[in-house]
Amino acid sequence: MATRDVRQQFGRSAELYATSAVHARGADLEVVVRFARPGLEDVVLDVSTGAGHTALALAPLVARVVATDLTPEMLAVARRLAAERGVANVEFQEADVRALPFPDACFDVVTCRTAAHHYPELVPAVREMARVLRPGGRLVVSDTVSPPDEVADRFINAVEVLRDATHIRDWSVEEWHAAFQTAGLSLEASEEVPVEIGFDSWVERSATPPELREVLVTMLTQAPERLREVFAVRTEPLRFRLPKAVFVAVRP
């Protein structure tokens, strides 16, 4: 997926991410903050900040936050939210996670929440985030993950791609572990935080075409019983559950 396509997709729906309950108040946000172990002198980088919810949650607890994103419209929303809340120690900068414009070893904490499933490759992104961490620094990531079952993995990623063409993959826990190891990081802790998805707001955020929404309804409601149970598919209203994990890995 080209950078242009990602910017277009998220640029047109940036405002929806400001009020999305999954992004603004998801249970994983508390875990991300706890895993970050923020200190008053820490300098934090929040990668793929979106509407800035993670950056704004950490800002009162640290010295400074740098929040980056690929999409200018997302950064504009994040700046507005920061101004509305009177948060003055966050700076926003357009940047690609694959080539962060920062020197080596300059951040105490790097966070990345609900974004990595859009990354074309996981390992290069994790390596780049690890590069800017100081020794002893913490990388905290949170994202939806694929189940260990191959059929469930293929099913949910097919659903995700139909909903949003910029979706690459819900990386598995094993793929995350391998990426940390390859980047020279030591996994310190992880926690599963399943997230319940309301279908209507989910497809609205991605501006999924009506025909594809109909296909997605059919896929979710008429999937084999085992898959419907894996993802806790419920109707009236249509909703389902995605596995999500938060990891903290440390640079030795």
Secondary structure, DSSP 8 states (H G I E B T S, - for coil): --HHHHHHHHHTTHHHHHH-HHHHS-HHHHHHHHHH---TT-EEEEET-TTSHHHHHHGGGSSEEEEEES-HHHHHHHHHHHHHTT--SEEEEE--GGG-SS-SS-EEEEEEES-GGG-S-HHHHHHHHHHTEEEEEEEEEEEE-B-SSHHHHHHHHHHHHHH-TT-----BHHHHHHHHHHTT-EEEEEEE--EEEEHHHHHHHTT--HHHHHHHHHHHHSS-HHHHHHTT-BTTTTEEEE-EEEEEEE--
